[in-house]
């Protein structure tokens, strides 16, 4: 029996996508072999690679002035790649709104004049800073669009004359965006796109240069762009799974339809929490994430009991991150409405049985 997996990543994928991969696992497209076995230089894989990039361009409306790269290394590799590729004046500004944006900032500071513009650490990252003093002479501004651990997101993109670099690992394809608002978008695959193993990088072509002299060849966007993301062996199976998932999104109405569905799911869960005297979400309402919903019961012992009993009921991976505690329901694209409803029903019964 399949469970409802509320993990922050790797997360669940649509059943239709998994079943399609299962059918073709041993013999993809009459090739006589699995995608996990075939050469990345073969015509079979070349078709997968090109379709994946084409679907990304179509679903996100990526213009010809941007390149789409499918890379290894996880989104964390881009914490280093960003300054190594973009620093020319030697200055960049960072907004820290959670654990991963802080990791990106910490990684960048050794490469130049990297300034912390704003942080919400003072309130345990429960809001998005609005009062920003962004420098005018920087190479880029870095933000993290959605924060998986603390459950916040940017509902408005900051105004900045320099290119904005945006980590969209936990929100890519979950809502409509204007790619032209950004110089670079990067995203690990394991939330809304595919299993772990691939990082999507969408970079404006005028920003693709040689970068800093110390930038490793494999981390140069220019190297990967010129090689069409085939400089080294790509994460072929993850890219194949991304292709299947992108087909699924297109078939079901594209990103616009996905956003409507996600707003409905998140709305149901937040409304229940807000109307409860037992559960609490501490995030400023206007900054709440659609993807990750943290919440707590009246005390830590009840939190532990909740996680244990929920797992028994087929609602797994609800334990909150160690930095935030409590519970966290990650309701990415593939989480069906029924899963959210089942969680709400469980929360209702748990509250009745455990009122203090």
C-alpha positions in Angstrom: 0.0 0.0 0.0 1.4 3.4 -1.0 1.5 6.1 1.7 1.1 9.9 1.5 4.7 11.1 1.7 5.0 14.6 3.1 8.8 14.6 2.9 10.5 17.9 2.1 12.6 16.1 -0.5 13.1 13.7 -2.1 9.4 14.0 -2.4 6.6 12.0 -3.9 6.1 11.9 -7.7 2.8 11.5 -9.6 1.8 7.8 -9.7 1.3 8.0 -13.5 4.9 9.1 -13.9 6.2 6.3 -11.7 4.1 3.7 -13.6 5.4 4.9 -16.9 9.0 4.6 -15.8 8.2 1.1 -14.4 6.8 -0.1 -17.7 9.9 1.2 -19.6 12.5 0.4 -17.1 13.9 -2.7 -18.7 13.4 -1.8 -22.3 13.1 1.9 -23.1 11.5 2.8 -26.5 12.4 -0.7 -27.9 16.1 0.0 -27.3 16.5 -3.3 -25.5 18.0 -1.6 -22.5 17.1 0.7 -19.6 17.8 4.4 -19.6 20.1 3.6 -16.6 22.3 1.6 -19.0 22.4 3.6 -22.3 25.1 5.9 -23.5 24.5 9.6 -23.1 25.8 9.9 -26.6 23.1 7.6 -28.1 20.2 8.8 -30.2 17.8 7.3 -27.6 19.2 9.5 -24.8 19.6 12.5 -27.1 15.9 12.6 -27.7 15.2 12.5 -23.9 17.7 15.3 -23.2 16.3 17.6 -25.9 12.6 16.9 -25.0 13.3 17.7 -21.3 14.9 21.0 -22.2 12.1 21.8 -24.7 9.4 21.1 -22.1 11.1 23.3 -19.5 11.2 26.1 -22.1 7.6 25.6 -23.0 6.2 25.2 -19.5 8.1 28.1 -17.9 8.1 30.3 -21.1 11.8 30.5 -21.2 13.0 32.9 -24.0 15.8 32.3 -26.4 18.0 34.8 -24.5 18.3 32.2 -21.7 20.1 28.9 -21.7 18.7 25.8 -19.9 21.3 23.6 -18.3 20.8 20.2 -16.8 23.6 19.6 -14.3 24.9 17.3 -11.6 25.9 18.4 -8.1 22.6 19.4 -6.5 21.5 23.0 -5.9 24.2 23.3 -3.2 26.8 23.2 -6.0 25.3 26.4 -7.3 26.0 28.1 -3.9 29.6 28.1 -5.1 29.0 28.3 -8.9 27.0 31.5 -8.6 29.8 33.7 -7.3 32.5 31.9 -9.4 30.6 32.6 -12.6 29.1 36.0 -11.9 31.5 38.1 -9.8 33.2 40.6 -12.0 33.0 43.8 -9.9 33.5 41.5 -6.9 30.3 42.5 -5.1 27.0 40.8 -4.4 24.1 41.2 -2.0 22.3 38.3 -0.3 18.9 38.1 1.5 18.9 35.3 4.0 15.5 33.9 4.8 16.3 30.4 5.9 18.9 27.6 6.2 19.7 27.3 2.5 20.0 30.9 1.6 22.3 31.2 4.6 24.4 28.3 3.2 24.5 30.1 -0.1 25.7 33.4 1.6 28.3 31.5 3.7 29.6 29.8 0.6 29.9 33.1 -1.4 31.7 35.3 1.2 35.1 33.9 0.5 35.0 35.1 -3.1 34.5 38.8 -2.8 32.6 41.6 -1.1 29.4 39.7 -0.2 27.0 41.7 1.9 24.0 40.5 3.9 21.3 42.9 2.9 18.6 41.5 5.2 17.8 38.5 7.3 14.8 37.1 9.1 16.9 35.1 11.6 15.7 37.4 14.4 12.3 35.8 14.3 13.5 32.3 13.4 12.9 32.9 9.7 9.1 33.3 10.0 8.8 36.3 7.7 10.3 37.7 4.5 12.2 41.0 5.0 10.7 43.9 3.1 13.0 46.8 4.1 15.9 46.3 1.7 19.0 48.4 1.1 20.3 46.8 -2.1 23.5 48.3 -3.5 23.5 49.7 -7.0 27.0 48.5 -8.0 26.7 44.8 -7.4 27.1 41.9 -9.8 23.9 40.2 -8.5 21.4 39.8 -5.8 20.7 36.3 -4.4 17.4 35.1 -2.9 15.8 31.8 -2.1 12.2 31.8 -3.4 10.7 29.3 -1.0 12.1 28.1 2.3 11.4 24.4 2.9 12.4 24.3 6.6 10.6 27.4 7.9 7.7 27.6 5.4 8.1 31.1 3.9 8.2 32.4 0.3 8.7 35.5 -1.7 5.3 36.6 -3.0 6.9 39.6 -4.6 10.4 39.7 -6.2 12.6 42.5 -4.9 13.3 45.4 -7.2 17.0 45.4 -8.2 19.0 46.9 -11.1 21.4 44.0 -11.0 20.6 40.5 -12.1 18.7 38.5 -9.5 19.9 34.9 -8.8 17.1 32.8 -7.4 17.2 29.4 -5.7 13.8 27.8 -6.7 14.6 24.3 -5.6 11.4 23.9 -3.6 9.0 26.0 -5.8 10.0 25.4 -9.4 7.0 24.6 -11.5 4.6 25.1 -8.6 3.4 28.5 -9.7 3.7 30.8 -12.7 6.8 33.0 -12.8 8.2 35.5 -15.1 11.7 34.2 -16.0 12.6 37.6 -17.3 12.6 38.9 -13.7 15.7 36.8 -13.0 19.3 36.6 -14.3 19.7 33.1 -13.0 17.2 30.5 -11.7 18.6 27.2 -10.2 16.7 24.3 -8.7 17.5 20.9 -7.3 15.2 18.3 -8.9 14.0 16.4 -5.9 11.0 18.5 -4.9 8.7 19.1 -7.9 10.7 17.9 -10.9 12.3 14.5 -10.5 14.3 12.3 -8.2 17.5 13.7 -6.7 20.5 13.9 -9.0 19.9 16.8 -11.4 20.1 20.5 -11.0 18.2 22.8 -13.4 20.0 26.1 -14.1 18.3 28.7 -16.3 20.8 31.5 -17.0 20.5 34.6 -19.2 23.0 34.2 -22.0 24.7 37.6 -21.5 25.7 36.3 -18.0 27.5 33.3 -19.4 31.2 34.2 -19.4 34.5 32.7 -18.3 33.8 33.7 -14.7 36.6 33.9 -12.1 39.9 32.3 -13.0 39.6 30.0 -10.1 36.3 28.6 -11.2 36.6 24.8 -11.9 35.9 23.9 -15.5 33.0 21.7 -14.7 31.3 24.5 -12.7 31.6 27.0 -15.5 28.2 27.7 -17.0 30.0 28.5 -20.2 31.5 25.1 -20.4 28.2 23.4 -19.8 26.4 25.7 -22.2 28.8 25.1 -25.0 28.6 21.4 -24.4 24.7 21.5 -24.2 25.0 20.0 -20.6 26.9 17.1 -21.9 30.4 18.1 -20.9 30.5 15.1 -18.6 28.1 12.2 -18.3 24.7 13.7 -17.3 22.4 12.2 -14.6 20.5 10.5 -17.4 17.8 8.7 -15.4 16.9 11.7 -13.4 16.6 13.8 -16.6 14.4 11.0 -18.1 12.2 11.1 -15.0 12.0 14.9 -15.3 10.9 14.5 -18.9 8.1 12.2 -17.9 7.0 14.5 -15.1 7.1 17.6 -17.4 4.9 15.6 -19.9 2.5 15.0 -17.0 2.4 18.7 -16.1 1.8 19.7 -19.7 -1.0 17.1 -20.1 -2.8 18.4 -17.0 -2.9 22.0 -17.9 0.6 23.3 -17.4 2.0 25.4 -14.6 -1.1 27.6 -14.5 -3.3 24.7 -13.6 -0.7 23.4 -11.1 -0.7 26.7 -9.3 -4.5 26.7 -8.9 -4.4 23.2 -7.5 -1.5 24.0 -5.1 -3.3 27.1 -3.9 -6.4 25.0 -3.1 -4.4 22.4 -1.2 -2.5 25.0 0.8 -5.7 27.0 1.5 -7.4 23.9 3.0 -4.5 23.2 5.3 -3.9 26.7 6.5 -7.6 27.4 7.0 -7.8 24.3 9.3 -4.7 25.3 11.3 -5.9 28.9 11.6 -9.3 27.8 12.9 -7.8 25.4 15.5 -6.8 26.3 19.0 -4.6 23.2 19.2 -2.3 23.7 16.1 -0.2 26.7 15.4 1.6 28.0 12.3 4.0 30.8 13.3 4.7 32.2 9.8 3.5 35.7 8.9 0.4 35.0 6.8 1.4 37.1 3.8 4.7 35.2 3.5 3.4 31.7 3.9 4.7 29.0 1.6 2.4 27.0 -0.7 4.8 24.1 -0.6 5.9 23.6 3.0 3.5 24.0 5.9 5.2 23.9 9.4 3.0 23.6 12.5 3.1 22.6 16.1 0.8 21.2 18.8 0.8 22.6 22.4 4.0 20.8 23.4 6.9 18.7 22.1 5.7 15.4 23.5 2.5 15.8 21.6 4.5 16.6 18.5 6.3 13.3 18.8 3.1 11.4 19.3 1.5 13.1 16.3 4.4 12.1 14.0 4.3 8.5 15.2 0.5 8.0 15.0 0.4 9.8 11.6 2.9 7.4 10.2 0.8 4.5 11.4 -2.1 6.1 9.6 -0.2 6.2 6.3 0.9 9.9 6.6 4.7 9.7 6.6 7.6 12.1 6.9 5.8 14.8 8.9 8.5 15.4 11.4 9.8 18.9 11.2 13.4 19.8 10.5 15.6 19.8 13.6 16.1 23.6 13.2 12.3 24.3 13.4 10.9 21.3 15.4 7.2 20.4 15.3 5.8 19.1 12.1 6.1 20.0 8.5 3.7 19.0 5.7 5.4 19.4 2.3 2.6 19.5 -0.2 4.5 19.7 -3.5 2.9 19.3 -6.9 2.5 15.6 -6.7 0.7 15.6 -3.3 -3.0 15.0 -4.2 -5.8 16.9 -2.6 -6.9 13.6 -1.0 -3.7 13.4 0.9 -4.2 16.9 2.3 -7.8 16.0 3.3 -6.6 12.8 4.9 -4.1 14.8 6.9 -6.7 17.3 8.0 -9.0 14.5 9.1 -6.2 12.9 11.1 -5.4 16.2 12.7 -9.0 16.6 13.7 -9.1 13.2 15.4 -5.7 13.7 17.0 -6.9 17.1 18.5 -10.1 15.5 19.9 -8.1 12.7 21.5 -5.3 14.8 23.0 -6.8 18.1 24.2 -5.1 19.2 27.3 
